[in-house]
């Protein structure tokens, strides 16, 4: 067997791995996603849990505070969420600028100050993605240590957990 053929047989494409993936995990991820997206726009434009990381990330920008900085000056919340929101704000601005929604950073700031709804949905999607990762990790860990049935039950409990799905009430 040639070296190239060996590489071809040992390397699989991502979609081939996905096709061989655990179907119950994919179903649970789909259910968890649907449950979380069902009311992703609840109570907008009010801001709740996602408001802290987004507000801190906004202060990192030269338009949201004194100048560009990566110092959160706020240590009562996980710092990774600030930087994830900062990247998300950068992507939001880049896409909006290319699409013609924001002519410059001043227009971006004005959009945020007048109606933060367009910023809140992506901020909430970050939580959804972390929840999906939690479901997958619980499933894979439980499957490795306790078997497929336990993995299915544990991941289903996380996917449908009221504490992870429920929104705060007013």
Residue pairs with C-beta under 8 A, 6 or more apart in sequence:
1 9
18 26
22 139
22 143
24 139
24 148
24 151
24 152
24 155
25 136
25 139
25 140
25 155
28 135
28 139
28 152
28 155
28 156
28 159
29 132
29 135
29 136
29 159
31 159
31 160
32 131
32 132
32 135
32 158
32 159
32 160
33 128
33 132
35 159
35 160
35 165
36 127
36 128
36 131
36 132
36 165
37 128
39 167
40 121
40 124
40 125
40 128
41 117
41 121
42 167
43 167
43 170
44 117
44 120
44 121
45 115
45 116
45 117
45 120
46 170
47 54
47 55
47 116
47 120
48 167
48 168
49 127
49 168
50 120
50 123
50 124
50 126
50 127
51 123
52 74
52 77
52 81
53 77
53 81
53 82
53 84
53 85
53 123
53 126
54 85
54 89
54 119
54 120
54 123
56 72
56 74
56 77
56 82
56 85
57 82
57 83
57 85
57 86
57 88
57 89
58 64
58 65
58 89
58 112
59 65
59 69
59 72
59 73
60 68
60 69
60 70
60 72
60 82
60 86
61 68
61 86
61 89
61 105
62 68
62 105
63 105
63 106
63 108
63 109
64 109
70 83
70 86
72 79
72 82
74 82
81 126
84 126
85 123
85 126
88 122
88 123
88 126
89 119
92 118
92 119
92 122
93 102
93 105
93 108
96 102
96 108
96 111
97 103
97 104
97 108
101 107
101 111
102 108
102 111
111 118
111 119
112 119
131 164
134 158
134 164
135 155
135 158
135 159
136 155
138 151
138 154
138 155
138 158
139 151
139 152
139 154
139 155
140 151
141 151
142 150
142 151
142 153
142 154
142 155
143 150
143 151
146 154
158 164
